[in-house]
Structure formats: C-alpha cells, structure tokens
Amino acid sequence: MAETHPVIKKLQVKDFGQPVLIINAPESYNEIMAAFQGEVHDRAEQDKYDFVQVFGTANESLQASAREAEHHLAEDGLFWLCYPKKSSKLYKGSDCSRETVAALLADQGYEPVRQIAIDDDWSALRFRKAENIKTMKRKFAVTEKGKQRTEKES
C-alpha cells in the first residue's frame, strides 16, 4: 500500500476508503486531494460524511460554508476549517486568524481541538462538539458548554 500523504496523516483520517467532503479547496490542494483513497466530493453528494473540510479566505464566507457543510457531518466526524496563514504571500488581506476562526462555530456548539499547518499558505483547525470532548484541560473555550467545563475541569 502507498505511503499516506503527510497532510492526510495530520488531518487524522482513519477510514481511508470512505468518501470525503472538501469544500472551496484551492488549486494548490489538488495533490493532497488526489492522495485520499476514497472519493473526494467538492459539494455534498450524500447525506453524511465522516470527514468534512472547508476552506475560506474570509471569516464571513468561511462561516457560511462551514454552517452549510456541518449539516453533512456524521456524528463526531472529523470537521476541519482551513484559513490562510498571516504569513501567506498569496492571501494577503485575509481577516482570518486562529482566534477568529476558532469562534466561527461557537453558536453551533463547536470547540477547536487541534491546529495543523497544511502548507506555507494554509492552516487548519479541527472542531468537535463540546459534549464529544472527553476532557477540556485548557484555559479558554468558545462555547458556553465549553466555558462551563473548563471552569470545572481545570
């Protein structure tokens, strides 16, 4: 079997043969998308996906795309929002940052749980519903449920 692409490993994909939903991916991501072993859909073609990844260069459009994509996320599936790094030369002027993207899905109950670098231009934050996070040993949270838990668990 071929070696798994390093970015796919970082994204924590485990069920390699299943279709994935990747929305608004830049052209530079084509090589990584080709490395997924299952089908890659750029719009929802089935009801639920175990892996959903959404790209965006502005908070407002990223939030809108993520809210739409969230309807197709399987229970506790892998949910990644990708945004330009501040150091990106290709995406100067983006209003996205780790802090702003972390809060985009708070009203849907999602907490950021992991951050990775995709390449020189893109970062990604993984989100989970607060109730699906086993322990929250951190000093911050973006959801009300998460804030209550961090007060108790820290």
N, C-alpha and C positions, 0 to 999 in steps of 0.2 A: 504494500500500500504506500502511496506517495506521502511524503512529509507534509504535515499540516502547516499552512501558512502561519507565520508568527503572529500576525494580527488576529487571525481566527482563533488562535490559542488564547490571546489576551482577552478576546471577547467571550471566552468561556463557553463556546459552542460545544455541546456534547453529542447531540443526536444528529450526526452528520448527514444522514440521508433524507431528512425532512426538508420540505420547502421552507424558505425564509422570506421575510418581507423587508426590503430595503428601499426606503423612500428618499427621493431627491439626492441620490448619491452623485458626487462629482465624477467627471470623466476619469480623473486620476485614481478612482477607487475600482475601476473596471477589472484590474488584475486581481485584486482581492476578491471581488465578487465571483470571478471565474474559478477561484480556488475553493469555493463552497461546493460540497459534494452533492447537495440536493439542489432542487430548482430554486432560482432566485427570482422573486416577483418584485416588480417596482410599483405595483398597486395591488390591492387586496384581491386575490382570486379565490380565496377560500375563507371560511368563517374565522378560524383561529390559527395562530402561528405560535410556535414555541420560541421563536427569535424574531424580534422586530427592531429595526434600526432606522432612525430618522436623521437626516442631515438638514442643516439650515444655517444661513449666514446672518439672519436677523432674529432677535428674540420673538417678535410677534409672529412671524411666519413659521418659525420652528415650533412654537407653542401650538399654533393652529394645526400643523401637520401631525404633531405628536398626539394631540387630543383625538384626531380622526383615527390615527393608527392604533391608539390604545384600545379601541373597540375590537380590534382583531388580535389582541394579545391573549394567549392562553393563560389560564390561572397560574400565577407566579412564573410566567415565561421571562426570558431574557429581553429586557427593554433598554435600548441604548439611544441616547440623544447625542448627536455629533455636531460640533461647532468649531469655527476657526480659532486657532490659537492667536493670541495677541501678537505673537512674533511672526505670523504669516505674512509673507510679502504679496501673496495672491489675493488675500481677503482683507486688505486694509479698510478700516472704517466700520467693521462689524461691531455691533453693540453687544455681542455675546461674550460672556466670560463664565468661568466656573460658578461664580456666585449667582449670576443672573439665570443661567440655565438650570442650576440646582433648584431654584424656586419656581420654575415654569409649571410644574405639575403638582404643586403642593395642595391646591384645592381639589385634586383628584385623589389625594392620599398617598402620593409617591414621595419617597425619600431617595436622594442619591446615595449609592452604597459603594461605588468604585469608579475611579477615573483612570483612563489609559490614554496614551499617545498613539494615534493611528499612523501619522507620518509628520513631516515638518510643518504641515498646514492645519491638521485636524486633531482635535482632542475628542474624547467621548466620555460621557457619564452614564453609568448604568443606574437604573431606577428599580426600586421594589416598593410594593405597598408596605406601609409601616407595619401592618399586622403580620406580614410574612417575614419580617426581620427577627431572627431569634434573639439576639441581644444588641442593644444600642449603647455601646460604650463610647460615646462621643460627647462633646460639649455643645453641639448645635443640632438643630433639627429644623426642617422647614414646614412640617405638617403639625397640626395641633396634637394628634395622637403621638407623633414622634417627640414633640416637646414634653408631653406628659411622661413618656417612657424614659427620656434622657434624664429627667429630674429624679426618677425612681432608681434607675439602673447605674447612674454614675456615682 
